Amino acid sequence: MLVAEANRRRKSLADLFRDLITYGVPALPPIPETYEILHEVWDNLGPAPEILYDKLPRGR
């Protein structure tokens, strides 16, 4: 994320870190809210597969 932001600002990674030290974390753009996306993907996965334990090979 930092490399992409440095490239977007056309700064070196070191300059971006200097900005972070000088101005703090608010110098970075806000992190996108991913909770809704993750929740949607999780819901689309469907139920977990049924495991037939009696069909699994036995360990030694």
Contact map, one row per residue, 1 for C-alpha under 8 A:
111110000000000000000000000000000000000000000000000000000000
111111000000100100000000000000000000000000000000000000000000
111111100000100000000000000000000000000000000000000000000000
111111110000000000000000000000000000000000000000000000000000
111111111000000000000000000100000000000000000000000000000000
011111111111100100000000000000000000000000000000000000000000
001111111111000000000000000000000000000000000000000000000000
000111111110000000000000000000000000000000000000000000000000
000011111110000000000000000000000000000000000000000000000000
000001111111000000000000000000000000000000000000000000000000
000001111111101100000000000000000000000000000000000000000000
000001100111111100000000000000000000000000000000000000000000
011001000011111110000000000000000000000000000000000000000000
000000000001111111000000000000000000000000000000000000000000
000000000011111111100000000000000000000000000000000000000000
010001000011111111110000000000000000000000000000000000000000
000000000000111111111000000000000000000000000000000000000000
000000000000011111111100000000000000000000000000000000000000
000000000000001111111111001000000000000000000000000000000000
000000000000000111111111111100000000000000000000000000000000
000000000000000011111111000000000000000000000000000000000000
000000000000000001111111000000000000000000000000000000000000
000000000000000000111111111000000000000000000000000000000000
000000000000000000111111111000000000000000000000000000000000
000000000000000000010011111100000000000000000000000000000000
000000000000000000010011111111000000000000000000000000000000
000000000000000000110011111110000000000000000000000000000000
000010000000000000010000111111000000000000000000000000000000
000000000000000000000000011111100000000000000000000000000000
000000000000000000000000010111110000000000000000000000000000
000000000000000000000000000011111000000000000000000000000000
000000000000000000000000000001111100000000000000000000000000
000000000000000000000000000000111111000000000000000000000000
000000000000000000000000000000011111110000000000000000000000
000000000000000000000000000000001111111000000000000000000000
000000000000000000000000000000001111111100000000000000000000
000000000000000000000000000000000111111110000000000000000000
000000000000000000000000000000000111111111000000000000000000
000000000000000000000000000000000011111111100000000000000000
000000000000000000000000000000000001111111110000000000000000
000000000000000000000000000000000000111111111000000000000000
000000000000000000000000000000000000011111111100000000000000
000000000000000000000000000000000000001111111100000000000000
000000000000000000000000000000000000000111111100000000000000
000000000000000000000000000000000000000011111110000000000000
000000000000000000000000000000000000000001111111000000000000
000000000000000000000000000000000000000000001111100000000000
000000000000000000000000000000000000000000000111110000000000
000000000000000000000000000000000000000000000011111000000000
000000000000000000000000000000000000000000000001111100000000
000000000000000000000000000000000000000000000000111110000000
000000000000000000000000000000000000000000000000011111110000
000000000000000000000000000000000000000000000000001111110000
000000000000000000000000000000000000000000000000000111110000
000000000000000000000000000000000000000000000000000111111000
000000000000000000000000000000000000000000000000000111111100
000000000000000000000000000000000000000000000000000000111110
000000000000000000000000000000000000000000000000000000011111
000000000000000000000000000000000000000000000000000000001111
000000000000000000000000000000000000000000000000000000000111
